[in-house]
Amino acid sequence: MSGMKSFIIGALTVAVIALGYLYYQGRQNTVEIRLPNVTIEKK
């Protein structure tokens, strides 16, 4: 039972980190386009 509890806590932690990262990226005003030989960045 404790293994399942640890797994759920770990999964929730990863989900919170991922959502926080996506939220942070969404708040940035940077547009970046990466192609194999060209990088276009607008801030």
WOPE-V38039 format. One record per pair of residues at least 12 apart in sequence whose ideal C-beta (glycine too) atoms are under 6 Angstrom apart, sorted by the first residue. I is the first residue (numbers start at 1). J is the second residue. D is the distance in Angstrom with one decimal. If there is no record, write none. Layout:
I & J & D
I & J & D
//
This chain:
30 & 43 & 5.2
//
